[in-house]
Each structure stands twice: as structure tokens, then as C-alpha cells.
Amino acid sequence: MSDNCIFCQILAEKAPCYPVHETRYTRTFLDIFPAAPGHCLIVTKEHYTDIFDATPEAIAMVGHVSTLIAHAVRDELQCDGVGVFQLNGAAAGQTVFHYHMHVIPRNTGEELVIHSRQPGNASELEAMAARLSKRAHAMRIDD
């Protein structure tokens, strides 16, 4: 755990989040600066800086959960596609240095954006988290 890592603070319940799903190894929640409504982050419960620091098992679990969250996002939001992104290092666009995966709903004709500077509306994020959580749990995403 890193004291200055926002994801570690979320995992320690010292910072709020809009939870979608949880396994023994990961927690999925909405990005509070969403690139699109339903933009999820899947983070490892153990702190790893990036793919170069993470264990193969942690990477595998995030990958497993990302496929299932992608299905939940696509099915619930009826989007045209889903972007699954994992960035390593500032030069690659990583802004939070804790291993994580972005799952972003996409629709034809939209500009590709991974990070937004505009915070989401709290009530909309809460409602979206509830929708996606219900869908994810119905799919029985297991660890």
C-alpha cells in the first residue's frame, strides 16, 4: 500500500468511489473523471506501480475481470464497442501509478479519449455504478 496513491486510499476506504465489482484480488469502480458514461477502472488490491512491477498472477486476474466487465458494460449500456486500455508510465499516458485497466464504452463516431479532465456528476455516477454492479453480479464474475 502506498499512502500517496489514490487507488490505495480507495482500497483502504480512505477515499470514496462508485463500486461496480470486487474479487479477492481486484476492485472495479467508476472513473470519477469518465471518458464516457460507464468508464470503469479495475485495480489490483495489492499496490503495483505498473505492468513491469505487477506479478503475472495479478495481471492475469485484471485481464480476466476486464473481459467480464467489458461484457457487463456492453450489455448494460448497449454501446457499439468497448475499449480496454492499460497504460504503463507517464510517457504512455499513465496518470495513477497503481496497476489498473480502463474499460470504456465506445460508440461509433466518438473521439477516442482515455482520460477526462471533467469530473462526472455524483448522482449519475452513483446510478451508473448501481446499474453496472447489478449486471456484473448477474454475470457471476468470480475470482
Secondary structure, DSSP 8 states (H G I E B T S, - for coil): --TT-HHHHHHTTSS---EEEE-SSEEEEE-SS-SSTT-EEEEESS--SSTTTS-HHHHHHHHHHHHHHHHHHHHHH--SEEEEE---SGGGT--S-S-EEEEEEE-TT----S--SS---HHHHHHHHHHHHHHHHHTT---
